[in-house]
Amino acid sequence: SREKLTIATSVFECMELFGFRNTVISDESGAACYKTWSTGAFVNRSSGRLSKLSQHVIDSITYEPKADMEYMERKIIVPKAGYIHHDPVKVKHDDIDYNLHMNNAHYVRIATEYLPHDFEVRKLRIEYKKPAKMGDLLYPCVVVNDRGVIYIVLTDDSENIFAAMEFFGNMN
C-alpha cells in the first residue's frame, strides 16, 4: 500500500530581492512529517542577475502565516579545521535544472554519500553559495564538530563554496 501525502508550499514574507516560503508535507491524518523554510532570490533569467520586484507585485502576493517550526540562522558556520577531503564529483547532464544549473536536491544527494551508513538524519540545513553548472567539479569536504554535527561542503578547486550542509542526527 502507498502512503498518501499532502504537500503545501506558501509564502510568508517577500521583499524586493528575496522571498521566504514554507513547505510542509503531511501524512494522511494531517500530521506534519516534514517542515522546511527557504529563502529564494529573484533572478532575471536572461541576465542571471538579481532582479527587484516592484511594490505592486509584492503587494499582490498571497501570504500565509509562518509554519510552527524552528527557524535557525540562514548562514551556516562551518568549522575551520579537521576536514576530510574526497575525490571530486562531476556535475552531469541529469543534475541540471531548467535554470541551467545543478538542481538543489542533487547537492544533498551527493553529500549524503559521505554520511556514515548508520547516521540517521534528524535535521538538515543547506546554504547555497554559488550555482554549479554542467561539467563543474565538486570537491566534497567533511568535518564533524564536537557535538556530532556533520558538515559537508562542496567546493570548486579554489575552495569557493557551492553549498554548505549541516546534518544533525544520531548513529543507529
GICORPE-V240942 format. One record per backbone hydrogen bond with DSSP energy under -0.5 kcal/mol. NH is the residue of the N-H (numbers start at 1). CO is the residue of the C=O. If there is no record, write none. Layout:
BEGIN
NH:CO  NH:CO
END
This chain:
BEGIN
5:3  6:26  8:24  10:22  11:62  12:20  13:20  15:18  19:40  20:13  21:38  22:10  23:36  24:8  25:34  26:6  26:24  27:31  30:27  33:25  34:25  36:23  38:21  40:19  42:17  43:41  44:49  45:43  48:44  51:42  53:16  58:54  59:55  60:56  60:57  61:57  61:58  63:61  64:11  69:67  72:70  77:75  78:76  84:142  85:83  86:140  89:138  91:136  95:92  96:93  97:101  100:97  102:132  103:95  106:103  107:103  107:104  108:104  109:105  110:106  111:107  112:108  113:109  113:110  114:111  115:112  119:116  120:118  120:170  121:119  122:168  123:168  125:166  127:164  129:162  130:162  135:91  136:133  138:89  139:137  139:155  140:138  141:153  142:84  143:151  145:149  148:145  150:167  151:143  151:149  152:165  153:141  154:163  155:139  155:153  156:160  159:156  162:154  163:154  164:127  165:152  166:125  167:150  168:123  168:166  170:120  172:118
END
